[in-house]
């Protein structure tokens, strides 16, 4: 009965979140934009005109062509080319894939790590809870971007190193949110019933407590994915995130920054607009989820 109740509560939270997004026209448009961007990132590289990071297909004579410009072989570049002769449309699709991969992966891993530590802290209490929460307080008291910069200065450039740095600066927020929700739930009847039935601690934590802590996780997870995408773009723009041989929206913006004022705006502006669309859409969905899943905000809305 307790397990069934927990599963039902989890299904109810997910259903309420989906229904709340669909009831808001603005959030619905943002959610559709998120889906389209994700589909573009997955299948887009197989549909664009070129692999912008394959040196065999690039021609330096096609460098810095304006939007609609025609290349030496007659190819029309709808969004122009950059300083290396890369098709901007192709480069943006490849960069979108990398940025979404880093953001989503970092957000998911940070969610898992923070959730496990938050549940353990709430359920164990005592010294374990104190140690975990002191580490959480320390991490939340430090500037996120500065810590990520320091970590990457030690680790070096690379996709997996950026993901690791972002996980290390994001997990604490999930841990604190889950611990707070779990402290409210752990003394309720269904948890006591699970204990009396002799269920193991992992089963109680992940089968009963976790489904009832989903509301803050969904909201924070959504917003943290947007934060991770922005942080990766910032780190790559500063030259400490991804190497120049890998696509990234932050790197694309950095490539055209030096020529932005000389009239070749498209090299930086178009990737910047795409990055803005990604982060803006995810944040709108996250804000709507916060309104729906937070009881006080739900009553006001």
Backbone bond lengths (Angstrom), bond angles and torsions (degrees), N, CA, C in turn:
res aa  C-N    CA-C-N  psi(-1)  N-CA   C-N-CA  omega(-1)  CA-C   N-CA-C  phi
1 X - - - 1.465 - - 1.529 111.05 -
2 X 1.346 114.96 -41.74 1.460 118.19 179.56 1.507 110.89 -65.81
3 X 1.334 117.45 -42.00 1.457 120.62 179.81 1.515 110.79 -63.97
4 X 1.337 115.94 -40.97 1.459 119.72 179.68 1.509 110.61 -64.33
5 X 1.354 116.10 -40.22 1.459 120.14 179.16 1.517 111.01 -63.07
6 X 1.331 117.10 -42.21 1.465 120.53 -179.62 1.514 111.10 -64.39
7 X 1.340 117.18 -43.91 1.459 120.70 178.64 1.519 111.00 -62.69
8 X 1.349 116.07 -40.77 1.463 119.82 179.44 1.517 110.86 -64.35
9 X 1.342 116.91 -40.76 1.463 120.03 178.68 1.521 110.97 -62.20
10 X 1.330 116.50 -42.07 1.466 120.11 179.33 1.522 110.78 -63.52
11 X 1.330 117.18 -45.11 1.462 120.59 178.01 1.529 110.63 -61.93
12 X 1.335 115.91 -36.91 1.457 119.43 179.68 1.516 112.43 -66.13
13 X 1.322 116.90 -39.16 1.462 120.78 178.64 1.522 110.36 -64.39
14 X 1.329 116.60 -45.46 1.462 120.07 -179.40 1.524 111.15 -64.92
15 X 1.332 116.27 -40.95 1.465 119.70 179.40 1.524 110.80 -65.99
16 X 1.333 116.83 -40.58 1.458 120.58 179.05 1.519 111.08 -65.66
17 X 1.332 116.73 -38.46 1.461 120.53 178.80 1.525 110.91 -64.73
18 X 1.338 116.95 -46.39 1.467 120.42 179.78 1.524 111.33 -63.56
19 X 1.334 116.54 -43.89 1.456 120.24 -179.79 1.528 111.08 -64.76
20 X 1.340 116.43 -38.53 1.461 119.72 179.36 1.513 112.39 -64.30
21 X 1.328 116.95 -39.18 1.468 120.28 177.59 1.519 110.63 -65.43
22 X 1.330 116.93 -42.59 1.466 120.51 -177.23 1.528 112.28 -70.25
23 X 1.324 117.66 -22.83 1.468 119.77 178.95 1.523 112.39 -77.31
24 X 1.308 117.54 -13.45 1.461 121.25 179.21 1.525 109.21 -105.75
25 X 1.327 119.11 116.53 1.470 120.33 179.42 1.525 112.79 -57.75
26 X 1.328 116.22 -40.66 1.472 119.71 -179.81 1.522 110.69 -64.29
27 X 1.337 117.04 -44.76 1.465 120.24 -179.85 1.519 111.18 -68.27
28 X 1.335 117.03 -34.07 1.461 120.43 178.63 1.528 110.75 -64.50
29 X 1.330 116.11 -45.17 1.469 120.05 177.73 1.522 110.00 -61.25
30 X 1.337 116.61 -42.67 1.463 120.24 179.38 1.524 111.11 -64.22
31 X 1.341 116.95 -40.44 1.469 119.93 178.85 1.526 111.16 -64.92
32 X 1.333 116.80 -40.49 1.470 120.24 176.89 1.523 110.18 -63.15
33 X 1.331 116.25 -40.94 1.472 120.11 178.06 1.530 110.41 -62.10
34 X 1.316 117.42 -40.52 1.473 120.94 178.19 1.526 111.17 -61.56
35 X 1.332 115.92 -43.23 1.465 120.09 -179.95 1.526 110.39 -64.64
36 X 1.326 116.53 -44.61 1.465 120.06 -179.81 1.528 111.40 -63.90
37 X 1.321 116.74 -39.91 1.466 120.08 178.01 1.526 110.83 -64.95
38 X 1.329 116.53 -39.13 1.463 119.92 179.05 1.526 110.83 -66.46
39 X 1.329 116.91 -43.36 1.467 120.74 178.06 1.524 110.10 -63.04
40 X 1.335 116.83 -41.83 1.464 120.65 177.97 1.521 111.39 -60.74
41 X 1.328 116.15 -41.09 1.462 119.74 179.92 1.524 111.59 -66.00
42 X 1.323 116.89 -32.51 1.468 120.27 -176.90 1.527 111.55 -79.75
43 X 1.336 116.61 -49.85 1.474 120.05 -173.28 1.523 112.72 -102.69
44 X 1.334 117.92 -13.60 1.453 120.80 -175.06 1.518 115.30 -59.35
45 X 1.345 119.18 -43.91 1.472 119.12 -178.40 1.521 114.80 -57.76
46 X 1.336 117.54 -23.76 1.469 119.53 177.96 1.527 111.97 -85.19
47 X 1.338 117.46 -6.49 1.468 121.19 -176.67 1.524 113.02 -111.16
48 X 1.319 118.21 -19.34 1.470 120.49 -176.66 1.524 110.74 -74.24
49 X 1.345 117.31 161.18 1.483 120.46 -173.42 1.514 115.61 -62.42
50 X 1.334 118.79 -31.78 1.460 119.68 -174.76 1.522 110.54 -150.33
51 X 1.333 114.20 162.50 1.456 120.66 168.17 1.530 106.42 -89.13
52 X 1.319 118.25 104.74 1.464 120.37 -172.55 1.522 113.83 -67.24
53 X 1.317 117.47 -8.60 1.463 120.21 -179.92 1.528 111.84 -110.41
54 X 1.335 115.86 15.82 1.465 121.91 172.87 1.527 107.65 -99.82
55 X 1.311 116.61 108.98 1.463 120.66 -175.25 1.523 112.89 -62.55
56 X 1.323 117.76 -21.81 1.465 121.10 -177.92 1.521 113.01 -71.60
57 X 1.335 117.53 -19.67 1.472 119.92 -176.79 1.531 111.73 -104.37
58 X 1.315 117.55 -1.90 1.461 120.35 -177.90 1.524 110.93 -92.21
59 X 1.327 114.92 147.99 1.465 121.82 178.34 1.526 107.33 -132.86
60 X 1.307 116.57 116.45 1.456 120.72 -177.60 1.526 111.71 -62.03
61 X 1.337 117.08 -20.44 1.464 120.26 177.66 1.530 111.90 -70.15
62 X 1.334 116.23 -16.00 1.472 120.46 178.13 1.524 112.11 -94.40
63 X 1.330 117.83 10.55 1.460 121.23 -175.48 1.527 111.65 -67.61
64 X 1.317 115.29 140.29 1.464 124.97 172.06 1.529 113.01 58.76
65 X 1.330 116.36 35.78 1.461 119.53 173.47 1.524 109.44 -73.80
66 X 1.318 119.29 139.15 1.470 121.26 179.47 1.525 110.89 -71.32
67 X 1.324 118.24 166.32 1.472 120.81 177.21 1.526 110.95 -55.54
68 X 1.329 116.27 130.62 1.451 121.88 -177.07 1.505 113.78 85.55
69 X 1.344 117.20 1.66 1.462 120.93 -179.26 1.524 112.00 -70.69
70 X 1.329 115.15 153.55 1.465 121.18 -178.13 1.521 109.93 -106.30
71 X 1.342 115.97 130.88 1.449 121.32 -178.91 1.509 112.59 -79.21
72 X 1.315 116.15 178.94 1.455 122.44 -177.69 1.528 111.92 -63.84
73 X 1.327 117.32 -29.39 1.465 120.62 179.96 1.517 112.94 -95.73
74 X 1.330 117.02 9.77 1.456 121.47 178.51 1.511 114.91 91.87
75 X 1.327 117.48 -2.53 1.458 120.56 179.05 1.524 110.20 -69.29
76 X 1.336 115.57 134.44 1.463 120.96 177.61 1.526 108.53 -95.98
77 X 1.308 116.42 123.52 1.465 121.86 -179.51 1.532 108.40 -98.39
78 X 1.324 116.63 103.61 1.463 122.28 -171.94 1.530 112.39 -60.28
79 X 1.342 116.71 -37.42 1.463 120.23 -179.72 1.521 112.15 -109.88
80 X 1.331 117.24 14.97 1.451 121.48 178.52 1.520 112.34 81.92
81 X 1.318 115.53 -172.49 1.465 122.07 179.26 1.530 109.34 -130.43
82 X 1.334 115.45 165.17 1.459 119.36 178.43 1.523 110.14 -98.76
83 X 1.321 116.83 -166.38 1.459 121.08 -175.60 1.507 114.35 -68.10
84 X 1.338 118.30 -16.43 1.462 121.71 178.07 1.530 112.65 -100.57
85 X 1.336 116.34 4.89 1.458 120.38 -179.23 1.515 113.59 82.22
86 X 1.307 118.45 15.34 1.465 121.58 179.63 1.519 110.98 -80.96
87 X 1.311 116.32 138.07 1.456 121.64 174.57 1.522 109.06 -63.55
88 X 1.318 117.28 122.71 1.456 120.61 -175.40 1.527 111.86 -66.00
89 X 1.326 117.75 -36.11 1.462 119.83 178.49 1.524 110.19 -61.59
90 X 1.333 116.36 -46.83 1.463 120.42 179.28 1.526 111.15 -63.54
91 X 1.331 116.25 -44.13 1.459 120.38 -178.77 1.527 111.32 -63.23
92 X 1.329 117.82 -37.38 1.457 121.17 -179.79 1.528 111.31 -68.69
93 X 1.326 117.04 -38.32 1.467 119.67 178.32 1.525 110.69 -65.89
94 X 1.329 115.97 -43.56 1.472 119.56 176.80 1.532 110.64 -64.41
95 X 1.320 116.45 -41.50 1.459 119.92 178.46 1.515 112.51 -65.21
96 X 1.339 116.52 -37.21 1.464 120.93 177.11 1.518 110.52 -61.52
97 X 1.330 116.71 -42.18 1.471 120.16 179.41 1.530 110.31 -59.87
98 X 1.317 116.96 -47.23 1.460 120.04 -178.22 1.524 111.57 -65.41
99 X 1.326 116.91 -44.45 1.466 120.30 -178.07 1.523 111.30 -63.52
100 X 1.328 117.23 -43.35 1.466 120.02 178.18 1.525 110.97 -66.81
101 X 1.327 116.99 -39.27 1.461 119.90 179.11 1.525 110.81 -60.62
102 X 1.330 116.19 -48.14 1.464 119.94 -179.26 1.523 110.57 -64.35
103 X 1.335 117.39 -45.75 1.459 120.79 -177.07 1.520 113.09 -64.77
104 X 1.329 116.31 -47.90 1.467 120.12 -178.12 1.523 110.64 -67.74
105 X 1.332 117.65 -44.60 1.461 119.96 -178.99 1.530 110.94 -63.50
106 X 1.322 117.24 -45.26 1.462 120.04 179.08 1.527 110.85 -62.21
107 X 1.335 116.78 -41.97 1.456 119.58 179.00 1.514 112.86 -64.25
108 X 1.332 117.24 -41.97 1.469 120.99 -178.70 1.527 110.95 -67.78
109 X 1.325 117.22 -45.59 1.471 119.89 -179.49 1.526 110.47 -65.11
110 X 1.330 117.23 -42.66 1.465 119.79 177.50 1.523 111.05 -62.14
111 X 1.334 116.92 -38.13 1.467 120.91 177.29 1.524 111.00 -62.05
112 X 1.323 116.91 -45.32 1.466 120.72 -179.01 1.522 110.77 -63.25
113 X 1.342 116.36 -48.93 1.470 120.50 -178.60 1.525 110.42 -62.95
114 X 1.324 117.06 -48.00 1.456 120.41 -178.85 1.518 112.82 -65.20
115 X 1.333 117.03 -37.16 1.465 120.80 179.27 1.524 111.36 -64.87
116 X 1.318 116.40 -46.45 1.472 120.53 -179.99 1.530 110.33 -60.75
117 X 1.326 117.08 -48.36 1.462 120.15 -178.21 1.530 111.47 -67.68
118 X 1.312 117.49 -36.24 1.461 120.26 178.25 1.517 112.39 -66.46
119 X 1.336 117.02 -42.34 1.463 120.77 177.65 1.523 111.40 -65.20
120 X 1.324 115.93 -42.79 1.474 119.80 179.10 1.524 110.51 -62.80
121 X 1.326 117.11 -43.32 1.466 120.41 -179.48 1.522 111.05 -62.47
122 X 1.329 117.63 -44.17 1.465 120.73 -178.63 1.518 112.13 -68.67
123 X 1.318 117.58 -40.59 1.458 121.09 -174.67 1.528 111.51 -78.96
124 X 1.323 117.54 -37.86 1.466 120.23 -177.39 1.517 111.56 -79.26
125 X 1.339 117.02 -42.70 1.454 120.27 -178.59 1.521 112.13 67.05
126 X 1.317 116.05 -167.02 1.456 121.31 174.58 1.518 114.15 60.53
127 X 1.326 114.78 -138.92 1.462 120.69 -175.00 1.528 111.73 -66.70
128 X 1.328 117.14 -37.63 1.465 119.97 179.87 1.525 110.36 -61.57
129 X 1.329 115.88 -45.95 1.461 121.00 178.32 1.522 110.28 -60.95
130 X 1.330 117.02 -42.78 1.461 120.57 -178.12 1.521 111.64 -64.07
131 X 1.322 117.71 -43.80 1.461 121.08 -178.97 1.522 110.85 -64.64
132 X 1.336 116.49 -47.68 1.472 120.11 -178.67 1.522 110.84 -61.47
133 X 1.330 117.16 -43.38 1.460 119.59 -175.89 1.526 112.03 -73.14
134 X 1.340 117.58 -28.16 1.472 118.01 175.39 1.529 110.10 -67.96
135 X 1.324 116.38 -37.85 1.464 119.84 176.43 1.527 109.81 -65.79
136 X 1.324 116.50 -40.54 1.471 120.99 177.52 1.521 110.53 -60.96
137 X 1.330 116.81 -45.89 1.465 120.48 178.96 1.522 111.12 -60.03
138 X 1.327 116.17 -40.31 1.466 120.06 178.90 1.517 110.94 -63.64
139 X 1.332 117.18 -46.47 1.461 120.73 -178.18 1.528 111.68 -65.39
140 X 1.332 116.88 -39.81 1.463 119.70 -178.69 1.523 112.11 -74.03
141 X 1.330 116.81 -18.47 1.460 119.87 179.11 1.512 114.02 -85.50
142 X 1.335 117.11 -8.30 1.460 121.33 -179.46 1.526 110.94 -98.13
143 X 1.332 118.35 145.69 1.475 120.66 176.12 1.527 110.87 -63.23
144 X 1.323 116.50 123.14 1.463 121.22 -173.82 1.518 112.53 -58.15
145 X 1.318 116.00 -50.92 1.470 119.46 -175.99 1.521 111.72 -66.10
146 X 1.322 116.80 -36.48 1.464 119.67 179.45 1.530 110.89 -65.58
147 X 1.323 116.77 -41.87 1.464 120.44 178.26 1.527 110.21 -63.70
148 X 1.342 116.49 -43.10 1.469 119.82 178.34 1.525 111.01 -61.71
149 X 1.333 117.11 -40.07 1.471 120.48 177.48 1.528 111.36 -61.81
150 X 1.324 116.30 -42.85 1.461 120.43 179.84 1.525 111.07 -65.44
151 X 1.328 116.85 -42.01 1.462 120.22 -179.85 1.525 111.35 -64.03
152 X 1.340 116.40 -43.58 1.462 119.40 -179.33 1.526 111.81 -71.12
153 X 1.324 116.98 -26.79 1.461 119.42 174.46 1.531 110.25 -64.53
154 X 1.329 116.40 -30.53 1.462 121.11 177.78 1.522 112.11 -86.17
155 X 1.348 116.25 -39.18 1.460 120.36 -174.72 1.521 112.82 -82.96
156 X 1.332 117.26 -32.66 1.458 120.74 -174.98 1.518 110.84 97.23
157 X 1.335 116.40 -177.27 1.457 122.20 -177.13 1.526 111.58 -87.58
158 X 1.336 115.60 157.74 1.454 120.52 177.82 1.519 111.07 144.13
159 X 1.329 115.99 152.52 1.463 120.91 -178.02 1.520 110.98 -60.30
160 X 1.331 117.09 -51.01 1.457 120.17 -175.47 1.520 111.66 -67.70
161 X 1.315 117.48 -30.48 1.463 120.19 178.01 1.525 110.67 -71.70
162 X 1.334 117.00 -36.99 1.463 120.18 175.84 1.530 109.89 -65.48
163 X 1.334 116.71 -43.11 1.465 120.18 178.16 1.523 110.36 -59.45
164 X 1.346 116.90 -45.92 1.463 120.55 179.76 1.524 111.28 -60.68
165 X 1.324 116.99 -44.03 1.465 120.12 179.99 1.524 111.34 -62.92
166 X 1.329 117.37 -41.64 1.459 120.53 179.96 1.529 111.85 -68.40
167 X 1.324 116.95 -36.81 1.474 119.90 176.96 1.524 110.11 -62.77
168 X 1.323 116.93 -43.58 1.465 121.10 -177.31 1.528 112.51 -64.66
169 X 1.332 117.76 -26.63 1.467 119.44 -179.88 1.530 112.48 -97.57
170 X 1.343 118.38 -5.70 1.462 119.87 -176.11 1.525 114.39 -111.43
171 X 1.335 118.81 -22.10 1.458 119.79 -171.79 1.524 112.94 -63.61
172 X 1.338 117.48 -29.44 1.459 120.62 -173.92 1.526 112.11 -63.29
173 X 1.319 117.34 -35.94 1.461 119.94 179.93 1.526 111.31 -64.25
174 X 1.333 116.65 -40.41 1.461 120.09 176.79 1.530 110.87 -65.54
175 X 1.328 116.37 -41.10 1.463 120.26 -178.63 1.519 111.33 -61.29
176 X 1.313 116.96 -44.22 1.465 119.33 -179.28 1.524 111.09 -66.32
177 X 1.318 118.05 -42.79 1.460 120.83 -178.93 1.530 111.17 -64.57
178 X 1.334 116.69 -44.08 1.464 119.92 -178.83 1.524 110.50 -67.70
179 X 1.317 117.54 -41.05 1.465 119.50 179.01 1.522 111.00 -59.87
180 X 1.335 116.69 -44.34 1.458 119.25 179.64 1.514 112.33 -61.01
181 X 1.341 116.79 -43.57 1.467 119.74 179.31 1.526 111.26 -68.89
182 X 1.333 117.20 -37.60 1.468 120.50 -178.30 1.514 111.71 -69.60
183 X 1.336 118.34 -33.76 1.462 120.78 177.72 1.524 111.53 -61.85
184 X 1.318 115.81 -34.13 1.458 120.14 177.74 1.524 111.24 -70.98
185 X 1.331 116.46 -35.36 1.465 120.86 -172.51 1.531 114.07 -88.23
186 X 1.338 118.05 -25.80 1.472 119.09 -165.94 1.529 113.80 -68.78
187 X 1.334 118.26 -20.39 1.467 120.49 179.59 1.523 113.02 -100.03
188 X 1.320 117.16 9.91 1.452 120.20 179.47 1.529 111.01 -79.36
189 X 1.333 115.26 166.77 1.466 120.59 -171.68 1.520 113.09 -61.48
190 X 1.337 117.62 -37.53 1.463 118.31 -175.08 1.521 111.47 -68.66
191 X 1.340 117.20 -30.26 1.462 119.85 176.31 1.526 110.26 -73.00
192 X 1.329 116.62 -41.63 1.462 119.72 176.88 1.520 110.84 -62.33
193 X 1.329 116.25 -38.73 1.464 119.43 178.43 1.524 111.32 -64.25
194 X 1.328 116.74 -39.78 1.461 120.39 178.36 1.526 111.00 -64.54
195 X 1.333 116.66 -38.07 1.459 119.97 177.42 1.529 111.04 -65.05
196 X 1.328 116.34 -43.76 1.458 120.00 -178.44 1.525 111.99 -66.16
197 X 1.326 116.39 -29.97 1.462 120.39 177.78 1.522 112.07 -78.16
198 X 1.319 117.32 -3.96 1.455 120.79 176.58 1.513 114.80 82.15
199 X 1.353 117.76 21.82 1.454 119.72 178.52 1.528 109.59 -66.23
200 X 1.322 116.35 147.65 1.457 121.01 179.17 1.526 110.27 -69.69
201 X 1.338 115.02 159.39 1.466 119.22 -179.68 1.526 112.58 -61.29
202 X 1.348 120.18 -45.49 1.474 118.51 177.22 1.531 112.63 -58.87
203 X 1.340 117.01 -36.62 1.467 119.06 179.68 1.518 110.88 -67.13
204 X 1.327 116.70 -38.32 1.467 119.43 178.66 1.534 109.94 -67.76
205 X 1.344 115.51 -43.16 1.464 119.30 -177.43 1.517 112.32 -63.81
206 X 1.346 115.80 -51.32 1.465 119.88 -171.57 1.527 113.67 -95.94
207 X 1.319 116.81 -19.09 1.461 119.35 179.55 1.501 114.14 -95.37
208 X 1.353 116.82 -21.11 1.461 119.87 -175.36 1.528 113.18 -124.97
209 X 1.340 116.71 -49.00 1.466 118.57 179.69 1.524 112.08 -71.32
210 X 1.337 117.04 -46.97 1.455 120.41 -174.52 1.533 113.85 -58.53
211 X 1.352 120.00 -45.99 1.467 118.25 -179.66 1.525 113.41 -59.45
212 X 1.325 117.33 -25.02 1.460 120.20 -179.81 1.525 112.27 -91.99
213 X 1.323 116.98 4.01 1.467 121.42 176.16 1.530 111.04 -113.24
214 X 1.318 117.17 14.45 1.457 120.52 -173.17 1.524 113.58 -70.99
215 X 1.330 117.41 -30.75 1.467 119.74 -174.83 1.521 112.73 -55.94
216 X 1.343 119.16 -55.66 1.480 117.33 178.82 1.521 112.87 -65.77
217 X 1.341 117.56 -31.35 1.462 119.87 -179.41 1.520 111.42 -64.83
218 X 1.319 117.32 -42.48 1.466 120.99 -179.24 1.526 110.46 -62.10
219 X 1.325 115.80 -45.73 1.467 120.14 -178.14 1.528 111.05 -66.07
220 X 1.337 116.55 -53.03 1.463 120.46 -177.48 1.521 110.66 -63.95
221 X 1.347 116.82 -39.89 1.457 119.80 179.93 1.518 112.30 -60.13
222 X 1.333 116.25 -42.83 1.462 120.24 179.58 1.528 111.34 -62.68
223 X 1.319 115.95 -47.69 1.457 119.82 -178.05 1.529 111.95 -68.97
224 X 1.329 116.77 -33.97 1.463 119.26 -179.57 1.523 112.23 -71.19
225 X 1.319 118.06 -28.61 1.464 120.08 174.43 1.533 109.43 -62.88
226 X 1.338 116.15 -44.56 1.468 119.26 177.13 1.523 111.03 -62.84
227 X 1.326 116.92 -40.12 1.469 120.07 178.39 1.525 111.26 -64.34
228 X 1.337 116.51 -39.00 1.465 119.96 179.94 1.524 111.08 -66.26
229 X 1.330 117.24 -39.91 1.462 120.61 177.85 1.529 110.30 -63.57
230 X 1.327 116.70 -42.79 1.466 120.40 178.33 1.525 111.06 -65.52
231 X 1.332 116.25 -41.51 1.465 119.80 -179.28 1.525 111.21 -65.43
232 X 1.331 116.92 -41.85 1.470 119.50 178.21 1.522 110.64 -62.52
233 X 1.339 116.75 -42.55 1.467 119.63 179.18 1.526 110.74 -63.05
234 X 1.325 116.86 -39.97 1.466 120.54 179.12 1.523 111.12 -65.30
235 X 1.339 116.29 -45.88 1.467 120.41 -179.99 1.528 111.41 -62.89
236 X 1.338 116.20 -41.72 1.466 119.71 179.41 1.524 110.72 -68.85
237 X 1.320 117.22 -37.57 1.466 120.90 177.53 1.526 110.48 -61.62
238 X 1.336 116.73 -36.47 1.458 120.91 -179.93 1.528 112.18 -79.07
239 X 1.355 116.45 -5.42 1.456 120.07 177.14 1.505 114.81 85.40
240 X 1.346 117.99 15.63 1.455 120.52 -177.32 1.525 111.72 -120.84
241 X 1.338 117.32 0.25 1.458 121.06 -179.25 1.515 112.06 -92.48
242 X 1.326 115.86 -98.09 1.454 121.02 179.54 1.528 110.31 -90.28
243 X 1.327 117.63 148.56 1.472 120.40 176.86 1.522 110.58 -70.56
244 X 1.326 116.84 161.83 1.463 121.34 -175.51 1.524 112.04 -68.52
245 X 1.313 117.83 -13.54 1.465 120.70 179.72 1.520 112.47 -82.87
246 X 1.330 118.30 -3.84 1.460 121.99 -179.64 1.515 109.59 -117.14
247 X 1.335 117.19 141.95 1.458 120.21 -178.08 1.524 111.54 -73.60
248 X 1.301 116.12 143.29 1.461 122.99 176.55 1.515 107.93 -164.92
249 X 1.315 116.92 142.74 1.458 119.84 178.95 1.523 110.32 -63.39
250 X 1.336 117.50 -36.44 1.460 120.13 177.72 1.512 112.10 -63.17
251 X 1.330 116.88 -40.96 1.459 120.52 178.29 1.520 111.36 -67.23
252 X 1.330 117.28 -38.77 1.462 120.51 178.84 1.533 110.72 -62.75
253 X 1.322 115.82 -40.24 1.469 119.01 177.53 1.524 110.16 -64.59
254 X 1.328 116.13 -41.66 1.466 120.13 179.92 1.521 111.69 -65.01
255 X 1.351 117.30 -34.36 1.467 120.65 -178.10 1.522 112.27 -60.62
256 X 1.318 116.79 -35.09 1.457 119.43 -176.78 1.510 114.31 -101.78
257 X 1.327 116.83 2.54 1.465 119.27 -176.14 1.523 112.44 -64.02
258 X 1.325 116.89 -38.22 1.469 120.31 -176.33 1.524 112.39 -71.10
259 X 1.333 117.68 -21.54 1.472 119.96 -178.50 1.529 111.18 -110.87
260 X 1.343 115.43 12.28 1.470 119.42 -175.90 1.517 111.97 -60.75
261 X 1.328 116.93 -41.58 1.466 121.37 -175.91 1.521 112.69 -84.00
262 X 1.321 117.50 -3.77 1.469 119.87 -179.93 1.527 111.99 -92.65
263 X 1.326 117.28 6.90 1.459 121.79 177.74 1.517 114.55 101.88
264 X 1.314 118.36 -10.63 1.472 121.36 -179.87 1.535 109.09 -92.63
265 X 1.323 113.60 61.06 1.462 121.68 -172.55 1.517 113.40 -66.90
266 X 1.352 117.32 -31.35 1.457 121.41 -170.13 1.531 113.44 -62.91
267 X 1.326 117.10 -25.05 1.463 120.03 -176.33 1.526 110.98 -66.61
268 X 1.332 117.15 -33.62 1.470 121.23 178.97 1.520 113.03 -104.11
269 X 1.328 116.38 -37.06 1.465 119.92 -171.74 1.523 111.59 -67.94
270 X 1.318 119.11 -44.83 1.466 120.49 -177.10 1.532 112.48 -64.12
271 X 1.343 119.46 -47.25 1.472 117.87 174.13 1.531 112.85 -62.54
272 X 1.345 115.93 -34.51 1.462 118.78 177.50 1.517 112.26 -64.38
273 X 1.317 116.76 -40.47 1.474 120.14 177.58 1.527 111.32 -65.59
274 X 1.329 116.28 -38.76 1.464 119.50 177.88 1.527 110.52 -64.78
275 X 1.325 117.19 -43.28 1.460 120.64 177.06 1.522 110.76 -61.67
276 X 1.318 116.97 -41.95 1.464 121.27 177.65 1.522 110.91 -61.25
277 X 1.328 117.59 -42.16 1.463 121.29 179.35 1.527 111.01 -62.76
278 X 1.335 116.65 -43.03 1.464 120.59 -179.63 1.526 110.82 -61.58
279 X 1.328 116.10 -53.67 1.468 120.39 -176.15 1.522 111.00 -66.64
280 X 1.322 116.92 -40.45 1.466 121.41 -179.03 1.524 110.58 -63.72
281 X 1.323 117.92 -44.02 1.463 121.27 -179.03 1.526 111.43 -64.03
282 X 1.332 116.19 -45.88 1.472 119.42 -179.83 1.522 110.64 -64.11
283 X 1.320 117.45 -40.34 1.465 120.02 -179.32 1.521 112.17 -66.49
284 X 1.329 117.39 -36.78 1.468 119.90 177.78 1.535 110.00 -63.61
285 X 1.338 116.43 -44.15 1.465 119.57 177.66 1.528 109.94 -63.23
286 X 1.326 117.41 -42.96 1.461 120.58 179.29 1.513 112.76 -62.71
287 X 1.330 117.18 -41.00 1.461 120.14 178.34 1.527 111.46 -64.90
288 X 1.320 116.34 -37.98 1.462 119.44 178.45 1.531 111.08 -67.50
289 X 1.331 116.13 -40.28 1.465 119.74 176.68 1.524 110.87 -62.89
290 X 1.316 116.67 -37.67 1.464 119.96 177.95 1.518 111.22 -63.39
291 X 1.328 116.46 -40.24 1.459 120.01 177.74 1.532 111.78 -64.96
292 X 1.318 115.98 -39.89 1.464 120.19 -175.45 1.525 111.75 -75.24
293 X 1.333 116.96 -42.30 1.465 120.62 -172.14 1.522 113.58 -90.68
294 X 1.325 117.97 -13.32 1.466 120.79 173.87 1.522 107.98 -88.87
295 X 1.320 119.88 116.04 1.473 121.64 -174.95 1.523 114.29 -55.46
296 X 1.342 116.86 -41.02 1.468 119.14 -178.51 1.527 110.74 -67.41
297 X 1.327 116.42 -45.25 1.471 119.04 179.32 1.515 110.72 -68.12
298 X 1.343 117.52 -34.29 1.460 120.26 179.16 1.518 111.04 -63.36
299 X 1.350 117.14 -39.11 1.459 119.77 178.42 1.525 111.81 -65.44
300 X 1.336 116.43 -39.03 1.459 119.46 178.88 1.522 111.76 -66.88
301 X 1.364 116.00 -43.15 1.458 118.52 -178.05 1.518 111.48 -73.13
